[in-house]
Amino acid sequence: MDEGRYEEAIADLDRVVEIDPTYAKIYLVRASAEAKLGLAPQYQADH
């Protein structure tokens, strides 16, 4: 994400959530990437 490749990062983080949905930090990292793109965080859709 440091290089500004937020869309790719979000796609990768989505795959991590699929593999281990209990890894809480991933949701925070993904929300940060989504915020950089001006997107609404996906955490609401994760419930």
C-alpha distance matrix in Angstrom:
0.0 3.8 5.3 5.3 5.5 5.7 9.0 8.4 6.1 9.1 11.6 10.7 10.9 14.0 15.5 15.1 16.9 19.5 20.1 20.2 20.5 21.7 18.5 18.1 14.9 13.0 14.4 13.2 9.5 10.0 12.1 9.7 7.4 10.8 12.1 9.8 11.4 14.7 15.3 17.5 16.1 17.2 18.7 22.0 22.1 21.4 24.8
3.8 0.0 3.8 5.5 7.5 8.7 12.2 11.7 9.9 12.8 15.3 14.3 14.5 17.8 19.1 18.4 20.4 23.1 23.4 23.4 23.7 24.6 21.2 20.6 17.1 15.8 17.3 15.5 12.0 13.2 14.8 11.7 10.1 13.6 14.0 11.2 13.3 16.5 17.7 20.1 18.9 20.4 21.8 25.1 25.4 24.8 28.1
5.3 3.8 0.0 3.8 5.6 8.3 11.2 10.7 10.1 13.2 15.1 14.6 15.7 18.6 19.7 19.8 21.9 24.2 24.7 25.2 25.7 27.0 23.7 23.4 20.1 18.3 19.7 18.3 14.7 15.1 16.8 14.0 11.5 14.5 15.3 12.0 13.2 16.7 18.1 21.0 20.3 21.7 23.6 26.7 26.6 26.3 29.8
5.3 5.5 3.8 0.0 3.8 5.5 8.6 9.3 9.0 11.3 13.6 13.9 14.7 17.1 18.9 19.3 20.8 23.2 24.2 24.7 24.7 26.2 23.3 22.5 19.5 17.5 18.2 16.9 13.6 13.3 14.4 11.8 9.0 11.5 12.1 8.7 9.5 13.1 14.6 17.6 17.3 18.9 21.1 24.0 24.0 24.1 27.6
5.5 7.5 5.6 3.8 0.0 3.8 5.7 5.7 6.3 8.8 10.4 10.9 12.3 14.5 15.9 16.8 18.6 20.5 21.6 22.6 22.7 24.7 21.9 21.7 19.0 16.4 17.2 16.8 13.3 12.3 14.2 12.5 9.0 11.1 12.9 10.1 9.9 13.7 14.3 17.3 16.8 17.7 20.1 22.9 22.4 22.4 26.1
5.7 8.7 8.3 5.5 3.8 0.0 3.8 5.4 4.9 6.0 8.6 9.7 10.2 12.0 14.2 15.0 16.1 18.3 19.9 20.5 20.1 22.1 19.6 19.0 16.6 13.8 14.1 13.7 10.6 9.0 10.6 9.3 5.6 7.4 9.5 7.5 7.1 10.8 10.9 13.6 13.0 14.0 16.5 19.2 18.8 19.0 22.6
9.0 12.2 11.2 8.6 5.7 3.8 0.0 3.8 5.4 5.2 6.3 8.7 9.9 10.6 12.7 14.5 15.4 16.9 18.8 20.0 19.6 22.2 20.1 19.8 18.0 14.8 14.8 15.3 12.6 10.0 11.8 11.6 7.9 8.2 11.2 9.9 8.1 11.5 10.7 13.4 13.1 13.2 16.2 18.6 17.5 18.0 21.7
8.4 11.7 10.7 9.3 5.7 5.4 3.8 0.0 3.8 5.5 5.1 6.2 8.6 9.9 10.9 12.6 14.4 15.6 17.0 18.6 18.9 21.4 19.2 19.6 17.7 14.3 15.2 16.0 12.9 10.8 13.6 13.3 9.7 11.0 14.1 12.7 11.6 15.0 14.1 16.6 15.5 15.2 17.8 20.5 19.1 18.9 22.7
6.1 9.9 10.1 9.0 6.3 4.9 5.4 3.8 0.0 3.8 5.4 5.1 6.1 8.5 9.9 10.6 12.3 14.3 15.4 16.3 16.5 18.6 16.0 16.2 14.0 10.9 12.1 12.6 9.3 7.7 10.8 10.4 7.3 9.4 12.4 11.3 11.3 14.5 13.6 15.5 13.8 13.6 15.6 18.8 17.9 17.2 20.9
9.1 12.8 13.2 11.3 8.8 6.0 5.2 5.5 3.8 0.0 3.8 5.4 5.0 6.0 8.7 9.8 10.4 12.4 14.3 15.0 14.5 17.0 15.0 14.9 13.4 9.9 10.1 11.2 8.8 5.9 8.7 9.5 6.6 7.3 10.8 10.8 10.2 12.8 11.0 12.5 10.7 10.1 12.4 15.3 14.2 13.8 17.6
11.6 15.3 15.1 13.6 10.4 8.6 6.3 5.1 5.4 3.8 0.0 3.8 5.5 5.1 6.5 8.9 10.0 10.8 12.8 14.5 14.5 17.5 15.9 16.5 15.5 11.8 12.4 14.3 11.9 9.1 12.1 13.3 10.4 10.7 14.4 14.3 13.2 15.7 13.7 15.0 13.4 11.9 14.3 16.9 15.0 14.5 18.3
10.7 14.3 14.6 13.9 10.9 9.7 8.7 6.2 5.1 5.4 3.8 0.0 3.8 5.4 5.2 6.5 8.9 10.0 10.9 12.5 13.3 15.9 13.9 15.1 13.8 10.2 11.9 13.7 11.0 9.3 12.9 13.6 11.2 12.5 16.0 15.7 15.4 18.1 16.3 17.5 15.3 13.9 15.5 18.5 16.9 15.6 19.3
10.9 14.5 15.7 14.7 12.3 10.2 9.9 8.6 6.1 5.0 5.5 3.8 0.0 3.8 5.3 5.0 6.3 8.7 9.8 10.4 10.5 12.8 10.7 11.5 10.3 6.6 8.1 10.2 8.0 6.2 9.9 11.2 9.6 10.8 14.1 14.6 14.7 16.9 14.9 15.4 12.6 11.2 12.2 15.5 14.4 12.7 16.3
14.0 17.8 18.6 17.1 14.5 12.0 10.6 9.9 8.5 6.0 5.1 5.4 3.8 0.0 3.8 5.4 5.1 6.4 8.8 10.0 9.5 12.6 11.6 12.5 12.4 8.6 9.0 11.9 10.7 7.9 10.9 13.1 11.5 11.5 15.1 16.1 15.5 17.3 14.6 14.7 12.1 9.7 11.0 13.8 11.8 10.3 14.0
15.5 19.1 19.7 18.9 15.9 14.2 12.7 10.9 9.9 8.7 6.5 5.2 5.3 3.8 0.0 3.8 5.4 5.0 6.3 8.7 9.6 12.8 11.9 13.8 13.8 10.2 11.6 14.6 13.1 11.0 14.4 16.2 14.5 15.0 18.6 19.3 18.7 20.8 18.3 18.5 15.9 13.4 14.4 17.1 14.9 12.9 16.3
15.1 18.4 19.8 19.3 16.8 15.0 14.5 12.6 10.6 9.8 8.9 6.5 5.0 5.4 3.8 0.0 3.8 5.4 5.0 6.0 7.5 9.9 8.4 10.7 10.7 7.5 9.7 12.5 11.2 10.2 13.6 15.3 14.3 15.4 18.6 19.4 19.6 21.6 19.2 19.1 16.0 13.8 13.9 17.0 15.5 12.9 16.0
16.9 20.4 21.9 20.8 18.6 16.1 15.4 14.4 12.3 10.4 10.0 8.9 6.3 5.1 5.4 3.8 0.0 3.8 5.4 5.1 4.5 7.7 7.3 9.0 10.1 7.1 7.9 11.4 11.2 9.7 12.4 14.9 14.4 14.7 17.8 19.3 19.4 20.7 18.0 17.2 13.9 11.3 10.9 13.7 12.2 9.2 12.2
19.5 23.1 24.2 23.2 20.5 18.3 16.9 15.6 14.3 12.4 10.8 10.0 8.7 6.4 5.0 5.4 3.8 0.0 3.8 5.7 6.0 9.6 10.2 12.3 13.8 10.8 11.5 15.1 14.8 13.0 15.7 18.3 17.4 17.4 20.7 22.2 21.7 23.1 20.1 19.4 16.5 13.4 13.3 15.5 13.2 10.5 13.1
20.1 23.4 24.7 24.2 21.6 19.9 18.8 17.0 15.4 14.3 12.8 10.9 9.8 8.8 6.3 5.0 5.4 3.8 0.0 3.8 6.4 9.1 9.3 12.4 13.6 11.2 12.9 16.2 15.7 14.6 17.7 19.8 19.1 19.7 22.9 24.1 24.1 25.8 23.0 22.5 19.3 16.5 16.1 18.5 16.6 13.5 15.9
20.2 23.4 25.2 24.7 22.6 20.5 20.0 18.6 16.3 15.0 14.5 12.5 10.4 10.0 8.7 6.0 5.1 5.7 3.8 0.0 3.8 5.4 5.8 9.1 11.0 9.3 11.0 14.2 14.3 13.9 16.5 18.7 18.7 19.5 22.2 23.8 24.2 25.6 22.9 21.9 18.4 15.9 14.6 17.3 16.0 12.5 14.4
20.5 23.7 25.7 24.7 22.7 20.1 19.6 18.9 16.5 14.5 14.5 13.3 10.5 9.5 9.6 7.5 4.5 6.0 6.4 3.8 0.0 3.8 5.6 7.5 10.1 8.6 8.9 12.4 13.3 12.5 14.5 17.2 17.6 17.7 20.3 22.4 22.7 23.6 20.7 19.2 15.7 13.0 11.4 13.7 12.7 9.0 10.6
21.7 24.6 27.0 26.2 24.7 22.1 22.2 21.4 18.6 17.0 17.5 15.9 12.8 12.6 12.8 9.9 7.7 9.6 9.1 5.4 3.8 0.0 3.8 5.7 8.9 9.0 9.5 12.3 13.8 13.9 15.5 17.9 19.0 19.5 21.6 23.7 24.6 25.3 22.7 21.0 17.3 15.2 12.7 15.2 15.0 11.2 12.0
18.5 21.2 23.7 23.3 21.9 19.6 20.1 19.2 16.0 15.0 15.9 13.9 10.7 11.6 11.9 8.4 7.3 10.2 9.3 5.8 5.6 3.8 0.0 3.8 5.8 6.0 7.8 9.9 10.9 11.7 13.7 15.5 16.5 17.7 19.6 21.4 22.6 23.7 21.5 20.3 16.5 14.9 12.9 16.0 16.0 12.5 14.1
18.1 20.6 23.4 22.5 21.7 19.0 19.8 19.6 16.2 14.9 16.5 15.1 11.5 12.5 13.8 10.7 9.0 12.3 12.4 9.1 7.5 5.7 3.8 0.0 3.8 5.4 5.6 7.2 9.2 10.3 11.4 13.2 15.0 15.9 17.3 19.4 20.9 21.5 19.5 18.0 14.1 13.2 10.6 13.8 14.7 11.5 12.8
14.9 17.1 20.1 19.5 19.0 16.6 18.0 17.7 14.0 13.4 15.5 13.8 10.3 12.4 13.8 10.7 10.1 13.8 13.6 11.0 10.1 8.9 5.8 3.8 0.0 3.8 5.4 5.2 6.3 8.6 10.0 10.8 12.7 14.3 15.5 17.0 19.0 20.0 18.5 17.5 13.9 13.7 11.8 15.4 16.4 13.7 15.6
13.0 15.8 18.3 17.5 16.4 13.8 14.8 14.3 10.9 9.9 11.8 10.2 6.6 8.6 10.2 7.5 7.1 10.8 11.2 9.3 8.6 9.0 6.0 5.4 3.8 0.0 3.8 5.4 5.1 6.0 8.5 9.8 10.6 12.1 14.1 15.5 16.8 18.2 16.4 15.8 12.2 11.4 10.4 14.1 14.4 11.8 14.5
14.4 17.3 19.7 18.2 17.2 14.1 14.8 15.2 12.1 10.1 12.4 11.9 8.1 9.0 11.6 9.7 7.9 11.5 12.9 11.0 8.9 9.5 7.8 5.6 5.4 3.8 0.0 3.8 5.5 5.1 6.1 8.6 10.0 10.4 12.1 14.3 15.5 16.1 14.0 12.7 8.9 8.3 6.8 10.5 11.3 9.1 11.6
13.2 15.5 18.3 16.9 16.8 13.7 15.3 16.0 12.6 11.2 14.3 13.7 10.2 11.9 14.6 12.5 11.4 15.1 16.2 14.2 12.4 12.3 9.9 7.2 5.2 5.4 3.8 0.0 3.8 5.4 5.1 6.2 8.8 9.8 10.5 12.6 14.5 15.0 13.8 12.7 9.3 10.1 8.8 12.3 13.9 12.3 14.4
9.5 12.0 14.7 13.6 13.3 10.6 12.6 12.9 9.3 8.8 11.9 11.0 8.0 10.7 13.1 11.2 11.2 14.8 15.7 14.3 13.3 13.8 10.9 9.2 6.3 5.1 5.5 3.8 0.0 3.8 5.5 5.1 6.4 8.7 9.9 10.9 12.9 14.4 13.4 13.5 10.4 11.2 11.0 14.7 15.5 14.1 16.9
10.0 13.2 15.1 13.3 12.3 9.0 10.0 10.8 7.7 5.9 9.1 9.3 6.2 7.9 11.0 10.2 9.7 13.0 14.6 13.9 12.5 13.9 11.7 10.3 8.6 6.0 5.1 5.4 3.8 0.0 3.8 5.3 5.1 6.1 8.6 9.9 10.9 12.3 10.7 10.8 7.8 8.0 8.8 12.4 12.6 11.7 14.9
12.1 14.8 16.8 14.4 14.2 10.6 11.8 13.6 10.8 8.7 12.1 12.9 9.9 10.9 14.4 13.6 12.4 15.7 17.7 16.5 14.5 15.5 13.7 11.4 10.0 8.5 6.1 5.1 5.5 3.8 0.0 3.8 5.4 5.0 6.1 8.7 9.9 10.2 8.7 8.1 5.0 6.9 7.4 10.6 11.8 11.6 14.3
9.7 11.7 14.0 11.8 12.5 9.3 11.6 13.3 10.4 9.5 13.3 13.6 11.2 13.1 16.2 15.3 14.9 18.3 19.8 18.7 17.2 17.9 15.5 13.2 10.8 9.8 8.6 6.2 5.1 5.3 3.8 0.0 3.8 5.4 5.1 6.4 8.9 9.8 9.7 10.2 8.1 10.5 11.2 14.2 15.6 15.3 18.0
7.4 10.1 11.5 9.0 9.0 5.6 7.9 9.7 7.3 6.6 10.4 11.2 9.6 11.5 14.5 14.3 14.4 17.4 19.1 18.7 17.6 19.0 16.5 15.0 12.7 10.6 10.0 8.8 6.4 5.1 5.4 3.8 0.0 3.8 5.4 5.2 6.7 8.8 8.6 10.3 8.8 10.6 12.3 15.3 15.8 15.8 19.0
10.8 13.6 14.5 11.5 11.1 7.4 8.2 11.0 9.4 7.3 10.7 12.5 10.8 11.5 15.0 15.4 14.7 17.4 19.7 19.5 17.7 19.5 17.7 15.9 14.3 12.1 10.4 9.8 8.7 6.1 5.0 5.4 3.8 0.0 3.8 5.4 5.2 6.3 5.0 6.7 5.9 8.0 10.4 12.8 13.2 14.0 17.1
12.1 14.0 15.3 12.1 12.9 9.5 11.2 14.1 12.4 10.8 14.4 16.0 14.1 15.1 18.6 18.6 17.8 20.7 22.9 22.2 20.3 21.6 19.6 17.3 15.5 14.1 12.1 10.5 9.9 8.6 6.1 5.1 5.4 3.8 0.0 3.8 5.3 4.8 5.5 6.9 7.0 10.2 12.0 14.0 15.3 16.3 18.9
9.8 11.2 12.0 8.7 10.1 7.5 9.9 12.7 11.3 10.8 14.3 15.7 14.6 16.1 19.3 19.4 19.3 22.2 24.1 23.8 22.4 23.7 21.4 19.4 17.0 15.5 14.3 12.6 10.9 9.9 8.7 6.4 5.2 5.4 3.8 0.0 3.8 5.5 7.6 10.1 10.4 13.2 15.2 17.5 18.4 19.3 22.2
11.4 13.3 13.2 9.5 9.9 7.1 8.1 11.6 11.3 10.2 13.2 15.4 14.7 15.5 18.7 19.6 19.4 21.7 24.1 24.2 22.7 24.6 22.6 20.9 19.0 16.8 15.5 14.5 12.9 10.9 9.9 8.9 6.7 5.2 5.3 3.8 0.0 3.8 5.5 9.0 10.2 12.5 15.3 17.1 17.4 18.8 21.8
14.7 16.5 16.7 13.1 13.7 10.8 11.5 15.0 14.5 12.8 15.7 18.1 16.9 17.3 20.8 21.6 20.7 23.1 25.8 25.6 23.6 25.3 23.7 21.5 20.0 18.2 16.1 15.0 14.4 12.3 10.2 9.8 8.8 6.3 4.8 5.5 3.8 0.0 3.8 6.8 9.0 12.0 14.6 15.7 16.5 18.4 21.0
15.3 17.7 18.1 14.6 14.3 10.9 10.7 14.1 13.6 11.0 13.7 16.3 14.9 14.6 18.3 19.2 18.0 20.1 23.0 22.9 20.7 22.7 21.5 19.5 18.5 16.4 14.0 13.8 13.4 10.7 8.7 9.7 8.6 5.0 5.5 7.6 5.5 3.8 0.0 3.8 6.2 8.6 11.5 12.4 12.9 15.0 17.6
17.5 20.1 21.0 17.6 17.3 13.6 13.4 16.6 15.5 12.5 15.0 17.5 15.4 14.7 18.5 19.1 17.2 19.4 22.5 21.9 19.2 21.0 20.3 18.0 17.5 15.8 12.7 12.7 13.5 10.8 8.1 10.2 10.3 6.7 6.9 10.1 9.0 6.8 3.8 0.0 3.8 6.4 8.8 9.1 10.2 12.5 14.7
16.1 18.9 20.3 17.3 16.8 13.0 13.1 15.5 13.8 10.7 13.4 15.3 12.6 12.1 15.9 16.0 13.9 16.5 19.3 18.4 15.7 17.3 16.5 14.1 13.9 12.2 8.9 9.3 10.4 7.8 5.0 8.1 8.8 5.9 7.0 10.4 10.2 9.0 6.2 3.8 0.0 3.8 5.5 7.1 8.5 9.8 12.2
17.2 20.4 21.7 18.9 17.7 14.0 13.2 15.2 13.6 10.1 11.9 13.9 11.2 9.7 13.4 13.8 11.3 13.4 16.5 15.9 13.0 15.2 14.9 13.2 13.7 11.4 8.3 10.1 11.2 8.0 6.9 10.5 10.6 8.0 10.2 13.2 12.5 12.0 8.6 6.4 3.8 0.0 3.8 5.4 5.3 6.5 9.4
18.7 21.8 23.6 21.1 20.1 16.5 16.2 17.8 15.6 12.4 14.3 15.5 12.2 11.0 14.4 13.9 10.9 13.3 16.1 14.6 11.4 12.7 12.9 10.6 11.8 10.4 6.8 8.8 11.0 8.8 7.4 11.2 12.3 10.4 12.0 15.2 15.3 14.6 11.5 8.8 5.5 3.8 0.0 3.8 5.4 5.0 7.0
22.0 25.1 26.7 24.0 22.9 19.2 18.6 20.5 18.8 15.3 16.9 18.5 15.5 13.8 17.1 17.0 13.7 15.5 18.5 17.3 13.7 15.2 16.0 13.8 15.4 14.1 10.5 12.3 14.7 12.4 10.6 14.2 15.3 12.8 14.0 17.5 17.1 15.7 12.4 9.1 7.1 5.4 3.8 0.0 3.8 5.4 5.8
22.1 25.4 26.6 24.0 22.4 18.8 17.5 19.1 17.9 14.2 15.0 16.9 14.4 11.8 14.9 15.5 12.2 13.2 16.6 16.0 12.7 15.0 16.0 14.7 16.4 14.4 11.3 13.9 15.5 12.6 11.8 15.6 15.8 13.2 15.3 18.4 17.4 16.5 12.9 10.2 8.5 5.3 5.4 3.8 0.0 3.8 5.5
21.4 24.8 26.3 24.1 22.4 19.0 18.0 18.9 17.2 13.8 14.5 15.6 12.7 10.3 12.9 12.9 9.2 10.5 13.5 12.5 9.0 11.2 12.5 11.5 13.7 11.8 9.1 12.3 14.1 11.7 11.6 15.3 15.8 14.0 16.3 19.3 18.8 18.4 15.0 12.5 9.8 6.5 5.0 5.4 3.8 0.0 3.8
24.8 28.1 29.8 27.6 26.1 22.6 21.7 22.7 20.9 17.6 18.3 19.3 16.3 14.0 16.3 16.0 12.2 13.1 15.9 14.4 10.6 12.0 14.1 12.8 15.6 14.5 11.6 14.4 16.9 14.9 14.3 18.0 19.0 17.1 18.9 22.2 21.8 21.0 17.6 14.7 12.2 9.4 7.0 5.8 5.5 3.8 0.0
